[in-house]
Amino acid sequence: MAEQFIYSPETIIKAYSCGVFPMAQSREDPELRFYEPAIRGVIPIRPPHIPRRLIRFAKQSRWRVSFDSAFAEVVRHCAEMRADNTWINAEIETLYFALHKMGFGHSVEIWEDDRLIGGLYGLSLGSAFFGESMFSKASNASKLALAYLMAALHKGQFSLLDAQFTSDHLRQFGLIDMPQPEFKQALALALGQPATMPLHLGQSEILAHLLQLRSVTS
């Protein structure tokens, strides 16, 4: 049976390219609403700012990191971890699963043995990556996923990492508040520049690139 959408995946791609993104008001809400914050949270990736303590943790960690190997599980974990205040409804899940199959949706997974303990997912267009949500079932798991994402985006020549809203939690990664007009200019430039998620690289290669990055914070 063909998948049925209230909005098509192509409509969602167009929305992101215009600087707006969809959210539901709750898990049970059947509708989507589109948002365009006056102030956008943006995480610099050229160069990235990664806490030194997280760099040390990444070097010592025995956790396994993967990309795009459990996209659906990551999305569902993100919804479950925010069960009382989630914007991920069934329509968003279905749309993002389709976008993943189309090559636009990506995820980072953190594993302890065979257990998924953290991760994040988002959407890539041109050299822009739109972070959607993250989850953590162990201390530092979501932070490690973000650090690996930032290293992969830097390696793949991305220029914009959109965190959507401002967040004190993400300021340790250099998050800045960007007014809507400035964000739209940055987005237009990013959409016109090619970039590629380096999915062919293994964890050790991404870690090596992460360790080479000079712009780290204490």
GROMACS elastic network, one bead per residue, 0.5 to 0.9 nm:
[ bonds ]
;  ai    aj funct       b0    kb
    1     4     6  0.88789   500
    3    94     6  0.81431   500
    3    98     6  0.88908   500
    4     7     6  0.87976   500
    4     8     6  0.85446   500
    4    94     6  0.87228   500
    5     8     6  0.56926   500
    5     9     6  0.81652   500
    5    91     6  0.71372   500
    5    94     6  0.78318   500
    5    95     6  0.73509   500
    6    31     6  0.82444   500
    6    32     6  0.86323   500
    6    91     6  0.74834   500
    7    10     6  0.81712   500
    7    11     6  0.62125   500
    7    12     6  0.72185   500
    7    32     6  0.87033   500
    7    91     6  0.85718   500
    7    95     6  0.80945   500
    8    11     6  0.51493   500
    8    12     6  0.66547   500
    8    13     6  0.88771   500
    8    95     6  0.73866   500
    9    12     6  0.51046   500
    9    13     6  0.63220   500
    9    14     6  0.87031   500
    9    95     6  0.58613   500
    9    96     6  0.77961   500
    9    98     6  0.68492   500
    9    99     6  0.62481   500
   10    13     6  0.50465   500
   10    14     6  0.62199   500
   10    15     6  0.86090   500
   10    99     6  0.86836   500
   11    14     6  0.50490   500
   11    15     6  0.61558   500
   11    16     6  0.87763   500
   12    16     6  0.63193   500
   12    17     6  0.86209   500
   12    20     6  0.89277   500
   12    21     6  0.74303   500
   12    22     6  0.75931   500
   12    95     6  0.81686   500
   12    99     6  0.89442   500
   13    16     6  0.52858   500
   13    17     6  0.62508   500
   13    18     6  0.87601   500
   13    99     6  0.85973   500
   13   104     6  0.86764   500
   13   123     6  0.87761   500
   13   125     6  0.80124   500
   14    17     6  0.50591   500
   14    18     6  0.63423   500
   14    19     6  0.88430   500
   14    20     6  0.88090   500
   15    18     6  0.51461   500
   15    19     6  0.64286   500
   15    20     6  0.52412   500
   15    21     6  0.60885   500
   15    22     6  0.81234   500
   15    34     6  0.81759   500
   16    20     6  0.51774   500
   16    21     6  0.56214   500
   16    22     6  0.87034   500
   16   123     6  0.88206   500
   16   125     6  0.83220   500
   16   130     6  0.81351   500
   17    20     6  0.75269   500
   17   125     6  0.75927   500
   17   187     6  0.75972   500
   17   188     6  0.79742   500
   17   191     6  0.73753   500
   18    21     6  0.87886   500
   18   184     6  0.77968   500
   18   187     6  0.83923   500
   18   188     6  0.86100   500
   19    35     6  0.86216   500
   19    36     6  0.65278   500
   19   180     6  0.86398   500
   19   183     6  0.80467   500
   19   184     6  0.65072   500
   19   187     6  0.73883   500
   20    34     6  0.61109   500
   20    35     6  0.53268   500
   20    37     6  0.81983   500
   21    33     6  0.81636   500
   21    34     6  0.52737   500
   21    35     6  0.54434   500
   21    36     6  0.69185   500
   21   164     6  0.84320   500
   22    32     6  0.59495   500
   22    33     6  0.54304   500
   22    35     6  0.63183   500
   22    87     6  0.86672   500
   22    92     6  0.79831   500
   23    26     6  0.86264   500
   23    31     6  0.85504   500
   23    32     6  0.55123   500
   23    33     6  0.54550   500
   23    34     6  0.63275   500
   23    35     6  0.74406   500
   23    86     6  0.88650   500
   23    87     6  0.51140   500
   23    88     6  0.67878   500
   23    89     6  0.82152   500
   23    92     6  0.76672   500
   24    27     6  0.71312   500
   24    28     6  0.84926   500
   24    29     6  0.60746   500
   24    30     6  0.75083   500
   24    31     6  0.61497   500
   24    33     6  0.60786   500
   24    34     6  0.87044   500
   24    86     6  0.77879   500
   24    88     6  0.62272   500
   24    89     6  0.61996   500
   24    91     6  0.87454   500
   24    92     6  0.79575   500
   25    28     6  0.82270   500
   25    29     6  0.60168   500
   25    30     6  0.89304   500
   25    31     6  0.80418   500
   25    32     6  0.77338   500
   25    33     6  0.79418   500
   25    85     6  0.82149   500
   25    86     6  0.73776   500
   25    87     6  0.54999   500
   25    88     6  0.84076   500
   25    89     6  0.84607   500
   26    29     6  0.50893   500
   26    30     6  0.85484   500
   26    83     6  0.84645   500
   26    84     6  0.79568   500
   26    85     6  0.65042   500
   26    86     6  0.55245   500
   26    87     6  0.52813   500
   26    88     6  0.70990   500
   26    89     6  0.66815   500
   27    30     6  0.81529   500
   27    79     6  0.77109   500
   27    83     6  0.71676   500
   27    84     6  0.82710   500
   27    85     6  0.79331   500
   27    86     6  0.59198   500
   27    87     6  0.62660   500
   27    88     6  0.58259   500
   27    90     6  0.73401   500
   28    31     6  0.89826   500
   28    89     6  0.63000   500
   28    90     6  0.79232   500
   29    32     6  0.78814   500
   29    87     6  0.86532   500
   29    89     6  0.65997   500
   29    90     6  0.86360   500
   30    89     6  0.70312   500
   30    90     6  0.74830   500
   30    91     6  0.70888   500
   31    89     6  0.84218   500
   31    91     6  0.78181   500
   32    87     6  0.89123   500
   32    89     6  0.85288   500
   32    91     6  0.78298   500
   32    92     6  0.79943   500
   36    39     6  0.85556   500
   36    40     6  0.82821   500
   36   164     6  0.85180   500
   36   180     6  0.79109   500
   37    40     6  0.58768   500
   37   164     6  0.75294   500
   37   165     6  0.71242   500
   37   179     6  0.85229   500
   37   180     6  0.69416   500
   38   178     6  0.84542   500
   38   179     6  0.59777   500
   38   180     6  0.50615   500
   38   181     6  0.84921   500
   39   164     6  0.86096   500
   39   165     6  0.72581   500
   39   166     6  0.73725   500
   39   177     6  0.60290   500
   39   178     6  0.54529   500
   39   180     6  0.56469   500
   39   183     6  0.84835   500
   40   162     6  0.76186   500
   40   163     6  0.74015   500
   40   164     6  0.54496   500
   40   165     6  0.53503   500
   40   166     6  0.62030   500
   40   176     6  0.81380   500
   40   177     6  0.57040   500
   40   179     6  0.61303   500
   40   180     6  0.64138   500
   40   183     6  0.69591   500
   41   161     6  0.89081   500
   41   162     6  0.63629   500
   41   163     6  0.50497   500
   41   164     6  0.51838   500
   41   167     6  0.70942   500
   41   170     6  0.89460   500
   41   175     6  0.63166   500
   41   176     6  0.58301   500
   41   177     6  0.50754   500
   41   178     6  0.62450   500
   41   179     6  0.89371   500
   42   160     6  0.74610   500
   42   161     6  0.58738   500
   42   163     6  0.53755   500
   42   164     6  0.70988   500
   42   165     6  0.81150   500
   42   166     6  0.76747   500
   42   174     6  0.84632   500
   42   175     6  0.54276   500
   42   176     6  0.54046   500
   42   177     6  0.65192   500
   42   178     6  0.66878   500
   42   183     6  0.84376   500
   43    48     6  0.77690   500
   43    49     6  0.83597   500
   43   150     6  0.88604   500
   43   160     6  0.75249   500
   43   161     6  0.53943   500
   43   162     6  0.64386   500
   43   163     6  0.66540   500
   43   170     6  0.79703   500
   43   171     6  0.82989   500
   43   173     6  0.67452   500
   43   174     6  0.59227   500
   43   176     6  0.63586   500
   44    47     6  0.64150   500
   44    48     6  0.53904   500
   44    49     6  0.70073   500
   44   150     6  0.87430   500
   44   159     6  0.80056   500
   44   160     6  0.69425   500
   44   161     6  0.66265   500
   44   162     6  0.89212   500
   44   173     6  0.79842   500
   44   174     6  0.63801   500
   44   175     6  0.66536   500
   44   176     6  0.77310   500
   45    49     6  0.71607   500
   45   150     6  0.62109   500
   45   151     6  0.80129   500
   45   153     6  0.72479   500
   45   154     6  0.60117   500
   45   158     6  0.76351   500
   45   159     6  0.64853   500
   45   160     6  0.68581   500
   45   161     6  0.68698   500
   46    49     6  0.87763   500
   46   154     6  0.66057   500
   46   157     6  0.86921   500
   46   158     6  0.81291   500
   46   159     6  0.63798   500
   46   160     6  0.83230   500
   47   154     6  0.75553   500
   47   213     6  0.77744   500
   47   214     6  0.81381   500
   47   215     6  0.62340   500
   48   147     6  0.89505   500
   48   150     6  0.66447   500
   48   151     6  0.76653   500
   48   154     6  0.75186   500
   48   173     6  0.75818   500
   48   174     6  0.76297   500
   48   213     6  0.76416   500
   48   214     6  0.86244   500
   48   215     6  0.62200   500
   48   216     6  0.73650   500
   49   150     6  0.87815   500
   49   172     6  0.77857   500
   49   173     6  0.51676   500
   49   174     6  0.54802   500
   49   175     6  0.87491   500
   49   213     6  0.87995   500
   49   214     6  0.87235   500
   49   215     6  0.55228   500
   49   217     6  0.60542   500
   50    53     6  0.85804   500
   50    54     6  0.69896   500
   50    55     6  0.70892   500
   50   147     6  0.66290   500
   50   150     6  0.85252   500
   50   172     6  0.73459   500
   50   173     6  0.53483   500
   50   174     6  0.77171   500
   50   210     6  0.89073   500
   50   213     6  0.88419   500
   50   215     6  0.72476   500
   50   217     6  0.58398   500
   50   218     6  0.84738   500
   51    54     6  0.52790   500
   51    55     6  0.64775   500
   51    56     6  0.88892   500
   51   147     6  0.89619   500
   51   172     6  0.65726   500
   51   173     6  0.67336   500
   51   216     6  0.56402   500
   51   218     6  0.55538   500
   52    56     6  0.63105   500
   52    57     6  0.85972   500
   52   216     6  0.59205   500
   52   217     6  0.56688   500
   52   218     6  0.51159   500
   53    56     6  0.50872   500
   53    57     6  0.61707   500
   53    58     6  0.86624   500
   53   217     6  0.86943   500
   53   218     6  0.71481   500
   54    58     6  0.60410   500
   54    59     6  0.85954   500
   54   140     6  0.80764   500
   54   143     6  0.77500   500
   54   144     6  0.71146   500
   54   147     6  0.79136   500
   55    58     6  0.51240   500
   55    59     6  0.63957   500
   55    60     6  0.88376   500
   55   144     6  0.87819   500
   55   147     6  0.83001   500
   55   210     6  0.78140   500
   55   211     6  0.70324   500
   55   216     6  0.83521   500
   56    59     6  0.52087   500
   56    60     6  0.63923   500
   56    61     6  0.85704   500
   57    60     6  0.51937   500
   57    61     6  0.57663   500
   57   140     6  0.85340   500
   57   144     6  0.82948   500
   58    61     6  0.52364   500
   58    62     6  0.84389   500
   58    63     6  0.87124   500
   58   144     6  0.69084   500
   58   147     6  0.86887   500
   58   207     6  0.76212   500
   59    62     6  0.85981   500
   59   207     6  0.78126   500
   59   211     6  0.83468   500
   61    64     6  0.83983   500
   62   112     6  0.77543   500
   62   113     6  0.89890   500
   63   110     6  0.65495   500
   63   111     6  0.55680   500
   63   112     6  0.51766   500
   63   113     6  0.73091   500
   63   141     6  0.88699   500
   64   109     6  0.81053   500
   64   110     6  0.58021   500
   64   112     6  0.65143   500
   64   113     6  0.74542   500
   64   203     6  0.75721   500
   65   108     6  0.71648   500
   65   109     6  0.56470   500
   65   111     6  0.63010   500
   65   144     6  0.87753   500
   65   145     6  0.76034   500
   65   148     6  0.81118   500
   65   202     6  0.86369   500
   65   203     6  0.59620   500
   66    69     6  0.63577   500
   66    70     6  0.85123   500
   66   107     6  0.83472   500
   66   108     6  0.58381   500
   66   109     6  0.51333   500
   66   110     6  0.66884   500
   66   111     6  0.80739   500
   66   199     6  0.89923   500
   66   202     6  0.78172   500
   66   203     6  0.68154   500
   67    70     6  0.79051   500
   67    71     6  0.84002   500
   67   106     6  0.72622   500
   67   107     6  0.56432   500
   67   109     6  0.61360   500
   67   149     6  0.88381   500
   67   199     6  0.66214   500
   67   202     6  0.89405   500
   67   203     6  0.89080   500
   68    71     6  0.55108   500
   68   100     6  0.84561   500
   68   105     6  0.84427   500
   68   106     6  0.55867   500
   68   108     6  0.62825   500
   68   109     6  0.75879   500
   68   121     6  0.88561   500
   68   199     6  0.79959   500
   69    72     6  0.89360   500
   69   107     6  0.76560   500
   69   108     6  0.80251   500
   69   109     6  0.74145   500
   70    73     6  0.53472   500
   70    74     6  0.62752   500
   70    75     6  0.88641   500
   70   107     6  0.73771   500
   70   108     6  0.82417   500
   70   109     6  0.69942   500
   70   116     6  0.88232   500
   71    74     6  0.52332   500
   71    75     6  0.64013   500
   71    76     6  0.87728   500
   71    97     6  0.76709   500
   71   100     6  0.75392   500
   71   105     6  0.81599   500
   71   106     6  0.68442   500
   71   107     6  0.54225   500
   71   108     6  0.79017   500
   71   109     6  0.81805   500
   71   120     6  0.87449   500
   71   121     6  0.72632   500
   72    75     6  0.52356   500
   72    76     6  0.62502   500
   72    77     6  0.86076   500
   72    93     6  0.79333   500
   72    96     6  0.85271   500
   72    97     6  0.65497   500
   72   100     6  0.88712   500
   72   107     6  0.88532   500
   73    76     6  0.51479   500
   73    77     6  0.60444   500
   73    78     6  0.85421   500
   73   116     6  0.84761   500
   74    77     6  0.50998   500
   74    78     6  0.61356   500
   74    79     6  0.86784   500
   74   107     6  0.71302   500
   74   108     6  0.81085   500
   74   109     6  0.72446   500
   74   116     6  0.83517   500
   74   118     6  0.78327   500
   74   119     6  0.61001   500
   74   120     6  0.64191   500
   74   121     6  0.69275   500
   74   134     6  0.78885   500
   74   135     6  0.77907   500
   75    78     6  0.51268   500
   75    79     6  0.63694   500
   75    80     6  0.87442   500
   75    88     6  0.82370   500
   75    93     6  0.69666   500
   75    96     6  0.84343   500
   75    97     6  0.87670   500
   75   107     6  0.85452   500
   75   119     6  0.88586   500
   75   120     6  0.76622   500
   75   121     6  0.68405   500
   75   133     6  0.78162   500
   75   134     6  0.82727   500
   75   135     6  0.89499   500
   76    79     6  0.50635   500
   76    80     6  0.61480   500
   76    81     6  0.85803   500
   76    88     6  0.85149   500
   76    93     6  0.77150   500
   77    81     6  0.59688   500
   77    82     6  0.85544   500
   77   118     6  0.85278   500
   77   119     6  0.86062   500
   77   134     6  0.84444   500
   77   135     6  0.66469   500
   77   136     6  0.87360   500
   78    81     6  0.52932   500
   78    82     6  0.64349   500
   78    83     6  0.85605   500
   78    86     6  0.83115   500
   78    88     6  0.80785   500
   78   119     6  0.83113   500
   78   120     6  0.76941   500
   78   121     6  0.88304   500
   78   133     6  0.62846   500
   78   134     6  0.57745   500
   78   135     6  0.51942   500
   78   136     6  0.85158   500
   79    82     6  0.53822   500
   79    83     6  0.59319   500
   79    85     6  0.88039   500
   79    86     6  0.59445   500
   79    87     6  0.77075   500
   79    88     6  0.56486   500
   79    89     6  0.78286   500
   79   133     6  0.86135   500
   79   135     6  0.86956   500
   80    84     6  0.85940   500
   80    86     6  0.80514   500
   80   135     6  0.89725   500
   81    84     6  0.84183   500
   81    86     6  0.83125   500
   81   135     6  0.65234   500
   81   136     6  0.81049   500
   81   137     6  0.87876   500
   82    85     6  0.52922   500
   82    87     6  0.84768   500
   82    88     6  0.88503   500
   82   135     6  0.85617   500
   83    86     6  0.55693   500
   86    89     6  0.77270   500
   87    92     6  0.84146   500
   88    91     6  0.78903   500
   88    92     6  0.57148   500
   88    93     6  0.67048   500
   89    92     6  0.54020   500
   89    93     6  0.63959   500
   89    94     6  0.88248   500
   90    93     6  0.50812   500
   90    94     6  0.61990   500
   90    95     6  0.86043   500
   91    94     6  0.51511   500
   91    95     6  0.60897   500
   91    96     6  0.85412   500
   92    95     6  0.50717   500
   92    96     6  0.59974   500
   92    97     6  0.84162   500
   93    96     6  0.52931   500
   93    97     6  0.60745   500
   93    98     6  0.86231   500
   94    97     6  0.52108   500
   94    98     6  0.63357   500
   94    99     6  0.87274   500
   95    98     6  0.51539   500
   95    99     6  0.62038   500
   95   100     6  0.86489   500
   96   100     6  0.59800   500
   96   101     6  0.85011   500
   96   104     6  0.87148   500
   96   105     6  0.64527   500
   96   122     6  0.86629   500
   96   123     6  0.84802   500
   97   100     6  0.50974   500
   97   101     6  0.63766   500
   97   102     6  0.87254   500
   97   105     6  0.75404   500
   98   101     6  0.50926   500
   98   102     6  0.62575   500
   98   103     6  0.88019   500
   98   104     6  0.88870   500
   98   105     6  0.81957   500
   99   103     6  0.63375   500
   99   104     6  0.52915   500
   99   105     6  0.51606   500
   99   106     6  0.87717   500
   99   123     6  0.79669   500
  100   103     6  0.51238   500
  100   104     6  0.54092   500
  100   106     6  0.62387   500
  100   107     6  0.88391   500
  100   123     6  0.82323   500
  101   104     6  0.75629   500
  101   105     6  0.74607   500
  102   105     6  0.75441   500
  103   106     6  0.76254   500
  103   123     6  0.89868   500
  103   124     6  0.85187   500
  104   122     6  0.83811   500
  104   123     6  0.54517   500
  104   124     6  0.53127   500
  104   125     6  0.69034   500
  105   121     6  0.72245   500
  105   122     6  0.57546   500
  105   124     6  0.65022   500
  106   120     6  0.85007   500
  106   121     6  0.55878   500
  106   122     6  0.55879   500
  106   123     6  0.60818   500
  106   124     6  0.74097   500
  106   197     6  0.86329   500
  107   119     6  0.70796   500
  107   120     6  0.55744   500
  107   122     6  0.65075   500
  107   123     6  0.87313   500
  107   149     6  0.86913   500
  108   118     6  0.83748   500
  108   119     6  0.52276   500
  108   120     6  0.54313   500
  108   121     6  0.64266   500
  108   145     6  0.58651   500
  108   146     6  0.79825   500
  108   148     6  0.77988   500
  108   149     6  0.68734   500
  109   116     6  0.69048   500
  109   117     6  0.78981   500
  109   118     6  0.60649   500
  109   120     6  0.69174   500
  109   121     6  0.88442   500
  109   141     6  0.89880   500
  109   142     6  0.88078   500
  109   145     6  0.66286   500
  110   115     6  0.84322   500
  110   116     6  0.59523   500
  110   117     6  0.57809   500
  110   119     6  0.56895   500
  110   136     6  0.89397   500
  110   141     6  0.64410   500
  110   142     6  0.78351   500
  110   144     6  0.77853   500
  110   145     6  0.64877   500
  111   114     6  0.61014   500
  111   115     6  0.53999   500
  111   117     6  0.56397   500
  111   118     6  0.71296   500
  111   119     6  0.88546   500
  111   141     6  0.87431   500
  112   115     6  0.52217   500
  112   116     6  0.65507   500
  112   117     6  0.65616   500
  113   116     6  0.82925   500
  116   119     6  0.79326   500
  116   137     6  0.82515   500
  117   135     6  0.80934   500
  117   136     6  0.59301   500
  117   138     6  0.60463   500
  117   141     6  0.65544   500
  117   142     6  0.83976   500
  118   134     6  0.74525   500
  118   135     6  0.53794   500
  118   137     6  0.58947   500
  118   138     6  0.71167   500
  118   140     6  0.85189   500
  118   142     6  0.51632   500
  118   143     6  0.86751   500
  118   144     6  0.84533   500
  118   145     6  0.71023   500
  119   133     6  0.86032   500
  119   134     6  0.55672   500
  119   135     6  0.56207   500
  119   136     6  0.66980   500
  119   141     6  0.70509   500
  119   142     6  0.54317   500
  119   143     6  0.86170   500
  119   144     6  0.83925   500
  119   145     6  0.55073   500
  119   146     6  0.79849   500
  120   131     6  0.77265   500
  120   132     6  0.74697   500
  120   133     6  0.56287   500
  120   135     6  0.64163   500
  120   136     6  0.89511   500
  120   142     6  0.70052   500
  120   145     6  0.66420   500
  120   146     6  0.73588   500
  120   149     6  0.87773   500
  121   130     6  0.87040   500
  121   131     6  0.63144   500
  121   132     6  0.58576   500
  121   133     6  0.59590   500
  121   134     6  0.66166   500
  122   129     6  0.68204   500
  122   130     6  0.53470   500
  122   133     6  0.71672   500
  123   128     6  0.82976   500
  123   129     6  0.56512   500
  123   130     6  0.50794   500
  123   131     6  0.66775   500
  123   132     6  0.75890   500
  124   127     6  0.71857   500
  124   128     6  0.57210   500
  124   130     6  0.62459   500
  124   131     6  0.87739   500
  124   196     6  0.89252   500
  124   197     6  0.84310   500
  125   128     6  0.53169   500
  125   129     6  0.64515   500
  125   130     6  0.82222   500
  125   190     6  0.81661   500
  125   191     6  0.62488   500
  125   194     6  0.87826   500
  125   195     6  0.84676   500
  126   129     6  0.81343   500
  126   158     6  0.78265   500
  126   190     6  0.60772   500
  126   192     6  0.63038   500
  126   193     6  0.56786   500
  126   194     6  0.51683   500
  126   195     6  0.58234   500
  126   196     6  0.81500   500
  127   153     6  0.84829   500
  127   156     6  0.84594   500
  127   157     6  0.68270   500
  127   159     6  0.54699   500
  127   160     6  0.64823   500
  127   161     6  0.87940   500
  127   187     6  0.88028   500
  127   189     6  0.85089   500
  127   191     6  0.59162   500
  127   192     6  0.75914   500
  127   193     6  0.55619   500
  127   194     6  0.56106   500
  127   196     6  0.76429   500
  128   158     6  0.60591   500
  128   159     6  0.61649   500
  128   161     6  0.60410   500
  128   162     6  0.74714   500
  128   187     6  0.69582   500
  128   190     6  0.54028   500
  128   191     6  0.63771   500
  128   193     6  0.86490   500
  128   195     6  0.82000   500
  129   153     6  0.80611   500
  129   158     6  0.74635   500
  129   159     6  0.83517   500
  129   160     6  0.61549   500
  129   162     6  0.61785   500
  129   163     6  0.88638   500
  130   160     6  0.82229   500
  130   161     6  0.60008   500
  130   163     6  0.65204   500
  130   164     6  0.74858   500
  131   134     6  0.84135   500
  131   161     6  0.69718   500
  131   162     6  0.58463   500
  131   163     6  0.52742   500
  131   164     6  0.72938   500
  132   162     6  0.87216   500
  132   163     6  0.72118   500
  132   164     6  0.78059   500
  133   163     6  0.88151   500
  134   142     6  0.62350   500
  134   143     6  0.89684   500
  134   145     6  0.84539   500
  134   146     6  0.85378   500
  135   141     6  0.79740   500
  135   142     6  0.57748   500
  136   139     6  0.70499   500
  136   140     6  0.74680   500
  136   141     6  0.53997   500
  136   142     6  0.50285   500
  136   143     6  0.83864   500
  137   140     6  0.89001   500
  137   141     6  0.70518   500
  137   142     6  0.83417   500
  138   141     6  0.55692   500
  138   142     6  0.82107   500
  139   142     6  0.79216   500
  139   143     6  0.84982   500
  140   143     6  0.50554   500
  140   144     6  0.59436   500
  140   145     6  0.85702   500
  141   144     6  0.51941   500
  141   145     6  0.63339   500
  141   146     6  0.88096   500
  142   146     6  0.62765   500
  142   147     6  0.86805   500
  143   146     6  0.50756   500
  143   147     6  0.62162   500
  143   148     6  0.87037   500
  144   147     6  0.50217   500
  144   148     6  0.62352   500
  144   149     6  0.85140   500
  145   148     6  0.52448   500
  145   149     6  0.61311   500
  145   150     6  0.86750   500
  146   150     6  0.60981   500
  146   151     6  0.85768   500
  146   173     6  0.89375   500
  147   150     6  0.51561   500
  147   151     6  0.62658   500
  147   152     6  0.86255   500
  147   173     6  0.84996   500
  147   210     6  0.77888   500
  148   151     6  0.50684   500
  148   152     6  0.60704   500
  148   153     6  0.85366   500
  148   203     6  0.86106   500
  148   206     6  0.68817   500
  148   207     6  0.72388   500
  148   210     6  0.72050   500
  149   152     6  0.50410   500
  149   153     6  0.60474   500
  149   154     6  0.84849   500
  150   153     6  0.51041   500
  150   154     6  0.60836   500
  150   155     6  0.85043   500
  150   161     6  0.82289   500
  150   210     6  0.83135   500
  151   154     6  0.51067   500
  151   155     6  0.60886   500
  151   156     6  0.85399   500
  151   206     6  0.65031   500
  151   207     6  0.77876   500
  151   209     6  0.65095   500
  151   210     6  0.52266   500
  151   211     6  0.89737   500
  151   213     6  0.80690   500
  152   156     6  0.60146   500
  152   157     6  0.86633   500
  152   158     6  0.86973   500
  152   197     6  0.67507   500
  152   198     6  0.63247   500
  152   199     6  0.84906   500
  152   201     6  0.89551   500
  152   206     6  0.63265   500
  152   209     6  0.81616   500
  152   210     6  0.82385   500
  153   157     6  0.62150   500
  153   158     6  0.51079   500
  153   159     6  0.78400   500
  153   160     6  0.87841   500
  153   161     6  0.83569   500
  153   195     6  0.83457   500
  153   196     6  0.80407   500
  153   197     6  0.66057   500
  153   198     6  0.79180   500
  154   157     6  0.53097   500
  154   158     6  0.58008   500
  154   159     6  0.76021   500
  154   209     6  0.88221   500
  155   158     6  0.76934   500
  155   196     6  0.86745   500
  155   197     6  0.81852   500
  155   198     6  0.71278   500
  155   206     6  0.81014   500
  155   209     6  0.73389   500
  156   195     6  0.56303   500
  156   197     6  0.54320   500
  156   198     6  0.57190   500
  157   193     6  0.88179   500
  157   194     6  0.76712   500
  157   195     6  0.51815   500
  157   196     6  0.69874   500
  157   197     6  0.85525   500
  158   161     6  0.79115   500
  158   190     6  0.76581   500
  158   193     6  0.82216   500
  158   194     6  0.78446   500
  158   195     6  0.54196   500
  158   196     6  0.75177   500
  158   197     6  0.84125   500
  159   186     6  0.86442   500
  159   189     6  0.87224   500
  159   190     6  0.60959   500
  159   193     6  0.83770   500
  159   195     6  0.84441   500
  160   186     6  0.73689   500
  160   187     6  0.72363   500
  160   190     6  0.64141   500
  162   165     6  0.84305   500
  163   166     6  0.72356   500
  163   167     6  0.84860   500
  163   170     6  0.87328   500
  163   175     6  0.82172   500
  165   177     6  0.85022   500
  166   169     6  0.89520   500
  166   170     6  0.79895   500
  166   171     6  0.86191   500
  166   175     6  0.75435   500
  166   176     6  0.74888   500
  166   177     6  0.62555   500
  166   178     6  0.88479   500
  167   170     6  0.54686   500
  167   171     6  0.67250   500
  167   175     6  0.76776   500
  168   171     6  0.52643   500
  168   172     6  0.79566   500
  168   175     6  0.83031   500
  169   172     6  0.68191   500
  169   173     6  0.85598   500
  170   173     6  0.54429   500
  170   174     6  0.70347   500
  170   175     6  0.57471   500
  171   176     6  0.72367   500
  172   175     6  0.71933   500
  172   217     6  0.77744   500
  173   216     6  0.88304   500
  173   217     6  0.80688   500
  174   217     6  0.85164   500
  178   181     6  0.83194   500
  178   182     6  0.63322   500
  178   183     6  0.59271   500
  179   182     6  0.54613   500
  179   183     6  0.61420   500
  179   184     6  0.87404   500
  180   184     6  0.61545   500
  180   185     6  0.87229   500
  181   184     6  0.51884   500
  181   185     6  0.64458   500
  181   186     6  0.88291   500
  182   185     6  0.51764   500
  182   186     6  0.63219   500
  182   187     6  0.85803   500
  183   186     6  0.50549   500
  183   187     6  0.59652   500
  183   188     6  0.85261   500
  184   188     6  0.60537   500
  184   189     6  0.86222   500
  185   188     6  0.51806   500
  185   189     6  0.63988   500
  185   190     6  0.86785   500
  186   189     6  0.52418   500
  186   190     6  0.61658   500
  186   191     6  0.86708   500
  187   191     6  0.60326   500
  187   192     6  0.86107   500
  188   191     6  0.52592   500
  188   192     6  0.64780   500
  189   192     6  0.53234   500
  189   193     6  0.66262   500
  190   193     6  0.52705   500
  190   194     6  0.80058   500
  191   194     6  0.76510   500
  196   199     6  0.84010   500
  197   200     6  0.84804   500
  198   201     6  0.57796   500
  198   202     6  0.89366   500
  198   206     6  0.87437   500
  199   202     6  0.76754   500
  201   204     6  0.81066   500
  201   205     6  0.59893   500
  201   206     6  0.66791   500
  202   205     6  0.53989   500
  202   206     6  0.64294   500
  202   207     6  0.86328   500
  203   206     6  0.52191   500
  203   207     6  0.59926   500
  203   208     6  0.85152   500
  204   207     6  0.50017   500
  204   208     6  0.60633   500
  204   209     6  0.86663   500
  205   208     6  0.50200   500
  205   209     6  0.63254   500
  205   210     6  0.85774   500
  206   209     6  0.50858   500
  206   210     6  0.61042   500
  206   211     6  0.86763   500
  207   211     6  0.61755   500
  207   212     6  0.86217   500
  208   211     6  0.51707   500
  208   212     6  0.63300   500
  208   213     6  0.89681   500
  209   212     6  0.50474   500
  209   213     6  0.65069   500
  210   213     6  0.54781   500
  210   214     6  0.89016   500
  211   214     6  0.78923   500
  213   216     6  0.73080   500
